Amino acid sequence: MKFVIVTGLSGSGKSEVMKVFEDMDYYCVDNLPPTLIVNFAEICYQAGSMVDKVALGIDIRGMKFFEDLHESLRTLKKENYPFEILFLDCDDDTLLKRYKMTRRNHPLALNRQIPEGIKIERKILNPLKEIANYIVDTTNMKPKDLKEEILKIYSTGEKQTNLTISVLSFGFKHGIPKDSDLVFDVRFLPNPYYLDSLRDKTGEDQEVRDYVMNSDISREFYAKLTDMIDFLIPQYVEEGTRSVSAIAPGVLGTTGIETVEILKGIVENTHPKLVIVIDALASRSIERISSTVQISDTGIIPGGGVGNARSEISQNTLGIPVIAIGIPTVVETAVLVNDSLDLFISKLQKEAKSNDYLNKLKEQDNYEEIKQALIPQDYNLIVTPKEIDDLIENMKDIVARGINYAVN
């Protein structure tokens, strides 16, 4: 059992250190009130506990509880709960510069100057520094340097290469995703859509794959792309400044499956911890268009909602966990008709107040019947709201913030 208490001066890099511990699969709790440390340790050290590595972030923000910290530490020793203290230090001038850069106030400088707050905090924390197992001075450290120092102290020998690859398909008419690190435009590849014999087939069909990948250009592109990714991703990991790589493959129709194959090659060569896949969905309700987010850990089948199912992107196909995020952006004509019919019947019911036939019609799901009536005439179109560009822009920001909060 590894039980580490991370503390130190505000602005010295505790948040960055906690991220490093998370990357090393530590169970991290930030700003736990000191009075609860003993109870938390009892839970972690009890027989059958699933937790074997813990990092607690303790700082001056819990000022009204902070005086209890020393008592809690004495109790941990008395109860024979082993722990280590990692203390982060930094000189006053550097701390002042960091606070000015971030425009944040020091927790002890709400009614005084920042230098005075730093001086008071240093005096309060000095007893902790004296009993710390490790003291790391972050004065001249960049985030990368700090990460390397923490890994040097606490890494068990395993190389920490956790890298999340987020795969996003997009349409060029909506613009290139702004938060992408790598964008691959594959519109130059042979497109089976323009062949009558292949137009109705999908990337699941061998004929489509052969048509696309038997091209010299496709094979050369595949080789060069995987070689480039094989080179780039380890550099991102080595730099230590980014744990997530966003890849947006621009695809055309049924050629999307070939991009999935490319992504499979990326996963095999870079060994990310997980993949986040973001895709547009066909909704069974008008009200859900760009107003809900679907999240699952079972993967996704691109094109499945519009009858153009391709190879699934899941743990079964990639060999690593896949988080699928779906945004409803389109509906079929059958959905529009069905929802409109429901609204019309509801209005009639409200006016008539009693009509057994209308009540029965309202209770049943008419979607399939409507769909079967529309398909033979090619009337079951896929449609989007006229405000779709603005809706996608809004949902893009929501999803991006959610991913950033989750991985950073």
C-alpha positions as CSV (number, residue, x, y, z in Angstrom):
1,M,0.0,0.0,0.0
2,K,1.3,3.4,-1.0
3,F,-0.2,6.3,0.9
4,V,1.2,9.7,-0.2
5,I,0.2,13.1,1.2
6,V,0.9,15.9,-1.3
7,T,1.2,19.3,0.2
8,G,3.2,22.5,-0.2
9,L,3.0,26.2,-1.0
10,S,0.0,27.4,-3.1
11,G,1.1,27.8,-6.7
12,S,4.0,25.4,-6.4
13,G,2.4,22.8,-8.7
14,K,0.3,20.6,-6.6
15,S,-2.4,20.3,-9.3
16,E,0.2,19.2,-11.8
17,V,1.6,16.6,-9.4
18,M,-1.9,15.2,-8.7
19,K,-2.4,14.7,-12.5
20,V,0.9,12.7,-12.6
21,F,-0.3,10.5,-9.7
22,E,-3.6,9.9,-11.6
23,D,-1.6,8.9,-14.6
24,M,0.2,6.4,-12.4
25,D,-3.2,4.9,-11.4
26,Y,-3.2,6.4,-7.9
27,Y,-6.5,6.9,-6.3
28,C,-6.4,10.7,-5.9
29,V,-8.4,12.9,-3.5
30,D,-7.8,16.6,-3.5
31,N,-8.3,19.0,-0.6
32,L,-9.6,16.3,1.8
33,P,-10.2,17.9,5.3
34,P,-7.4,16.7,7.6
35,T,-9.9,15.5,10.2
36,L,-11.0,12.8,7.7
37,I,-7.5,11.5,6.8
38,V,-7.5,8.8,9.5
39,N,-11.0,7.5,8.5
40,F,-10.0,7.5,4.9
41,A,-6.8,5.6,5.7
42,E,-8.8,3.0,7.7
43,I,-10.9,2.3,4.6
44,C,-7.9,2.0,2.3
45,Y,-5.9,-0.3,4.6
46,Q,-8.7,-2.6,5.6
47,A,-8.6,-6.2,4.3
48,G,-10.1,-6.6,0.9
49,S,-9.6,-3.0,-0.1
50,M,-9.3,-2.6,-3.9
51,V,-7.1,0.5,-3.4
52,D,-3.4,0.0,-3.3
53,K,-2.1,3.5,-4.2
54,V,-3.5,6.7,-2.8
55,A,-2.5,10.3,-3.2
56,L,-4.1,13.0,-0.9
57,G,-3.8,16.6,-1.8
58,I,-3.7,18.8,1.3
59,D,-3.2,22.5,1.2
60,I,-3.9,25.8,3.0
61,R,-7.3,26.1,1.4
62,G,-8.7,24.0,4.2
63,M,-7.4,26.6,6.7
64,K,-10.1,26.1,9.3
65,F,-9.3,22.4,9.4
66,F,-5.5,22.6,8.8
67,E,-4.6,22.7,12.5
68,D,-6.0,19.2,12.7
69,L,-3.5,17.9,10.2
70,H,-0.7,17.2,12.6
71,E,-3.0,15.4,15.0
72,S,-4.2,13.2,12.1
73,L,-0.6,12.4,11.1
74,R,0.3,11.4,14.7
75,T,-2.8,9.1,14.7
76,L,-1.7,7.5,11.5
77,K,1.7,6.7,13.0
78,K,0.1,5.4,16.2
79,E,-2.3,3.1,14.3
80,N,0.6,1.9,12.1
81,Y,-0.7,3.2,8.8
82,P,2.4,3.9,6.8
83,F,2.4,7.2,4.8
84,E,4.8,9.5,3.0
85,I,4.7,13.3,2.7
86,L,5.7,15.0,-0.6
87,F,6.3,18.7,0.0
88,L,6.4,21.1,-3.0
89,D,8.4,24.3,-2.4
90,C,9.1,27.3,-4.6
91,D,10.8,30.7,-4.1
92,D,8.7,33.7,-3.4
93,D,9.5,35.6,-6.6
94,T,8.5,32.7,-8.8
95,L,5.2,32.2,-6.9
96,L,4.4,35.9,-7.3
97,K,5.0,35.7,-11.0
98,R,2.8,32.6,-11.3
99,Y,-0.1,34.3,-9.5
100,K,0.3,37.4,-11.7
101,M,0.3,35.2,-14.8
102,T,-2.9,33.3,-13.8
103,R,-4.5,36.4,-12.2
104,R,-5.6,34.3,-9.3
105,N,-5.5,35.4,-5.7
106,H,-3.5,33.7,-3.0
107,P,-5.8,31.9,-0.5
108,L,-4.2,33.9,2.4
109,A,-4.1,37.2,0.5
110,L,-7.8,38.0,0.3
111,N,-7.4,41.1,2.4
112,R,-3.6,41.6,2.0
113,Q,-0.9,41.7,-0.6
114,I,0.2,38.4,-2.3
115,P,3.8,38.5,-0.9
116,E,2.4,38.8,2.6
117,G,0.1,35.8,2.0
118,I,3.0,33.7,0.7
119,K,5.1,34.7,3.8
120,I,2.3,33.6,6.2
121,E,1.7,30.3,4.4
122,R,5.4,29.5,4.4
123,K,5.5,29.9,8.2
124,I,2.4,27.7,8.7
125,L,3.7,24.9,6.4
126,N,7.3,24.9,7.6
127,P,6.6,22.2,10.3
128,L,5.3,19.9,7.5
129,K,8.3,20.6,5.4
130,E,10.6,19.5,8.2
131,I,9.0,16.1,8.4
132,A,8.4,15.5,4.7
133,N,9.9,12.4,3.1
134,Y,10.5,14.3,-0.2
135,I,10.9,18.0,-0.9
136,V,10.7,19.1,-4.5
137,D,11.6,22.7,-5.4
138,T,9.6,23.7,-8.5
139,T,11.2,27.1,-8.9
140,N,12.9,26.4,-12.2
141,M,10.7,23.6,-13.3
142,K,8.4,23.4,-16.3
143,P,5.4,21.0,-16.1
144,K,7.4,18.4,-18.0
145,D,10.3,18.6,-15.6
146,L,8.0,18.3,-12.6
147,K,6.4,15.2,-14.1
148,E,9.8,13.6,-14.6
149,E,10.8,14.3,-11.1
150,I,7.6,12.8,-9.6
151,L,8.0,9.7,-11.9
152,K,11.6,9.4,-10.8
153,I,10.5,9.2,-7.1
154,Y,7.2,7.2,-7.4
155,S,7.2,5.3,-10.6
156,T,7.4,1.6,-10.1
157,G,9.5,1.1,-13.2
158,E,6.7,1.0,-15.6
159,K,7.0,3.6,-18.3
160,Q,4.0,5.9,-18.1
161,T,2.8,6.3,-21.6
162,N,-0.9,6.9,-21.0
163,L,-2.3,8.5,-24.0
164,T,-5.9,9.0,-25.0
165,I,-6.7,9.2,-28.7
166,S,-10.0,10.8,-29.5
167,V,-11.2,10.0,-33.0
168,L,-13.7,12.4,-34.6
169,S,-15.3,12.0,-38.0
170,F,-16.4,15.3,-39.6
171,G,-17.8,16.8,-42.7
172,F,-15.7,19.5,-44.4
173,K,-18.8,21.5,-45.1
174,H,-19.0,22.1,-41.4
175,G,-15.4,23.1,-41.1
176,I,-12.4,21.4,-39.6
177,P,-12.8,20.7,-35.8
178,K,-10.9,23.5,-34.0
179,D,-9.5,21.3,-31.2
180,S,-7.9,18.7,-33.5
181,D,-4.2,18.0,-33.2
182,L,-4.1,16.0,-36.4
183,V,-6.4,16.2,-39.4
184,F,-6.4,13.7,-42.2
185,D,-8.1,14.6,-45.5
186,V,-8.7,11.4,-47.4
187,R,-11.0,12.7,-50.1
188,F,-8.3,11.9,-52.7
189,L,-8.8,8.2,-52.1
190,P,-10.8,6.2,-54.6
191,N,-14.5,6.7,-53.8
192,P,-16.8,3.7,-54.5
193,Y,-19.9,5.9,-54.3
194,Y,-19.4,6.9,-57.9
195,L,-19.5,3.3,-59.1
196,D,-23.1,2.1,-59.7
197,S,-22.0,-1.5,-58.7
198,L,-20.6,-0.3,-55.4
199,R,-22.8,2.6,-54.4
200,D,-25.3,0.6,-52.4
201,K,-22.6,-1.4,-50.6
202,T,-20.8,-0.4,-47.4
203,G,-17.3,-0.7,-46.1
204,E,-18.3,-4.1,-44.7
205,D,-18.3,-5.5,-48.2
206,Q,-15.0,-6.9,-49.4
207,E,-15.6,-5.4,-52.9
208,V,-15.5,-1.9,-51.4
209,R,-12.4,-2.5,-49.4
210,D,-10.6,-4.0,-52.4
211,Y,-11.6,-1.1,-54.6
212,V,-10.2,1.5,-52.1
213,M,-7.2,-0.3,-50.8
214,N,-6.0,-2.0,-54.0
215,S,-5.1,1.5,-55.2
216,D,-1.3,2.3,-55.2
217,I,-2.2,5.7,-53.8
218,S,-4.2,4.2,-50.9
219,R,-1.5,1.7,-50.0
220,E,1.2,4.4,-50.1
221,F,-0.9,6.8,-48.0
222,Y,-1.6,4.1,-45.5
223,A,2.1,3.3,-45.1
224,K,3.1,6.9,-44.8
225,L,0.4,7.8,-42.4
226,T,1.0,5.0,-40.0
227,D,4.7,5.7,-40.2
228,M,4.1,9.3,-39.3
229,I,1.8,8.5,-36.4
230,D,4.2,5.8,-35.2
231,F,6.8,8.6,-35.0
232,L,4.6,11.4,-33.6
233,I,2.7,9.8,-30.7
234,P,5.8,8.7,-28.8
235,Q,7.1,12.3,-29.1
236,Y,3.9,13.6,-27.6
237,V,4.3,11.1,-24.7
238,E,8.0,12.0,-24.2
239,E,7.2,15.7,-24.2
240,G,4.8,15.1,-21.3
241,T,2.6,18.1,-22.0
242,R,-0.3,16.3,-23.6
243,S,-2.1,13.1,-22.6
244,V,-4.7,13.3,-25.3
245,S,-4.3,13.3,-29.1
246,A,-7.3,14.3,-31.2
247,I,-7.5,12.8,-34.7
248,A,-10.2,13.9,-37.1
249,P,-10.2,11.7,-40.3
250,G,-12.1,13.4,-43.1
251,V,-14.1,10.7,-44.8
252,L,-16.4,10.3,-47.7
253,G,-19.3,7.9,-47.6
254,T,-18.3,4.3,-47.5
255,T,-14.6,5.0,-47.5
256,G,-14.9,5.6,-43.7
257,I,-14.2,2.0,-43.0
258,E,-10.7,2.4,-44.4
259,T,-10.0,5.2,-42.0
260,V,-11.1,2.8,-39.2
261,E,-8.4,0.4,-40.4
262,I,-5.9,3.3,-40.2
263,L,-7.0,4.1,-36.7
264,K,-6.6,0.4,-35.8
265,G,-3.0,0.7,-37.0
266,I,-2.5,3.8,-34.9
267,V,-3.7,2.0,-31.8
268,E,-1.5,-1.0,-32.5
269,N,1.6,1.2,-32.8
270,T,1.0,3.8,-30.1
271,H,-0.8,1.7,-27.4
272,P,-3.1,4.4,-26.0
273,K,-4.9,3.8,-22.7
274,L,-8.3,4.3,-24.3
275,V,-10.0,5.8,-27.4
276,I,-12.9,8.3,-27.3
277,V,-15.0,8.2,-30.4
278,I,-17.4,11.1,-31.3
279,D,-20.0,10.7,-33.9
280,A,-23.3,12.1,-35.1
281,L,-26.5,10.1,-34.5
282,A,-29.8,9.7,-36.1
283,S,-32.5,10.4,-33.5
284,R,-35.9,8.9,-33.0
285,S,-37.2,12.1,-31.6
286,I,-37.2,15.7,-32.9
287,E,-36.8,17.0,-29.4
288,R,-33.4,15.2,-29.0
289,I,-31.7,16.9,-31.9
290,S,-28.5,18.5,-30.4
291,S,-30.1,18.6,-27.0
292,T,-28.8,15.3,-25.6
293,V,-25.5,13.5,-25.4
294,Q,-25.3,9.7,-25.6
295,I,-22.3,8.1,-23.8
296,S,-21.5,4.4,-23.6
297,D,-18.5,2.1,-23.1
298,T,-19.7,-0.5,-25.6
299,G,-18.4,1.3,-28.7
300,I,-20.2,2.6,-31.7
301,I,-21.3,1.4,-35.2
302,P,-20.8,4.4,-37.6
303,G,-23.8,4.8,-39.9
304,G,-25.9,2.3,-38.1
305,G,-28.7,4.8,-37.4
306,V,-29.2,5.6,-41.1
307,G,-29.0,2.1,-42.6
308,N,-25.3,2.4,-43.6
309,A,-23.7,0.3,-40.8
310,R,-19.9,-0.1,-41.0
311,S,-17.4,-1.9,-38.8
312,E,-18.0,-1.2,-35.1
313,I,-15.4,0.7,-33.2
314,S,-15.2,-1.0,-29.8
315,Q,-12.9,-2.9,-27.4
316,N,-13.6,-6.0,-29.5
317,T,-12.2,-4.4,-32.6
318,L,-9.4,-2.2,-31.2
319,G,-8.4,-4.2,-28.2
320,I,-8.6,-1.3,-25.7
321,P,-11.5,0.4,-24.0
322,V,-13.6,2.7,-26.2
323,I,-15.8,5.5,-24.9
324,A,-18.4,6.4,-27.5
325,I,-20.0,9.9,-27.5
326,G,-23.0,10.4,-29.8
327,I,-24.8,13.6,-30.6
328,P,-28.2,13.4,-32.3
329,T,-28.0,15.7,-35.3
330,V,-30.4,14.2,-37.9
331,V,-33.8,12.5,-38.1
332,E,-35.6,10.5,-40.8
333,T,-38.7,11.8,-42.5
334,A,-40.6,8.9,-40.8
335,V,-39.7,10.4,-37.4
336,L,-40.9,13.8,-38.5
337,V,-44.2,12.4,-39.7
338,N,-44.6,10.2,-36.6
339,D,-43.9,13.1,-34.2
340,S,-46.2,15.4,-36.1
341,L,-48.9,12.8,-36.1
342,D,-48.6,12.4,-32.3
343,L,-48.8,16.2,-31.9
344,F,-51.9,16.3,-34.2
345,I,-53.6,13.5,-32.3
346,S,-52.9,15.1,-29.0
347,K,-54.5,18.3,-30.2
348,L,-57.6,16.4,-31.4
349,Q,-57.7,14.5,-28.1
350,K,-57.6,17.7,-26.2
351,E,-60.5,19.1,-28.2
352,A,-62.6,16.0,-28.4
353,K,-61.7,14.8,-24.9
354,S,-62.9,11.3,-25.7
355,N,-62.3,9.2,-28.7
356,D,-61.3,5.6,-28.4
357,Y,-59.8,5.3,-31.9
358,L,-57.6,8.4,-31.4
359,N,-56.5,7.2,-28.0
360,K,-55.5,3.8,-29.4
361,L,-53.7,5.5,-32.3
362,K,-51.8,7.7,-29.9
363,E,-50.7,4.8,-27.7
364,Q,-49.1,2.8,-30.5
365,D,-45.8,3.5,-32.2
366,N,-46.5,4.4,-35.8
367,Y,-42.9,4.9,-36.8
368,E,-42.3,1.5,-38.4
369,E,-45.5,1.7,-40.4
370,I,-44.7,5.2,-41.6
371,K,-41.2,4.2,-42.5
372,Q,-42.3,1.2,-44.5
373,A,-44.7,3.4,-46.4
374,L,-42.1,6.0,-47.2
375,I,-39.1,3.8,-48.2
376,P,-40.5,2.3,-51.5
377,Q,-41.0,5.9,-52.8
378,D,-37.5,7.0,-51.5
379,Y,-39.3,9.6,-49.4
380,N,-37.6,8.5,-46.1
381,L,-35.1,11.3,-46.2
382,I,-32.5,12.2,-43.6
383,V,-33.0,15.8,-42.6
384,T,-31.4,18.3,-40.2
385,P,-32.8,21.5,-38.6
386,K,-31.9,24.7,-40.5
387,E,-29.9,25.9,-37.4
388,I,-27.8,22.7,-37.5
389,D,-24.5,24.6,-37.8
390,D,-25.1,26.6,-34.7
391,L,-26.4,23.6,-32.8
392,I,-23.3,21.6,-33.7
393,E,-21.0,24.5,-32.7
394,N,-22.7,24.6,-29.3
395,M,-22.6,20.8,-28.7
396,K,-19.0,20.8,-29.8
397,D,-18.0,23.2,-27.0
398,I,-20.0,21.1,-24.5
399,V,-18.3,17.9,-25.5
400,A,-14.9,19.4,-25.7
401,R,-15.2,20.9,-22.2
402,G,-16.4,17.6,-20.8
403,I,-13.4,15.7,-22.3
404,N,-11.0,18.4,-21.0
405,Y,-12.4,18.2,-17.5
406,A,-12.2,14.4,-17.6
407,V,-8.6,14.0,-18.8
408,N,-6.9,17.2,-17.6
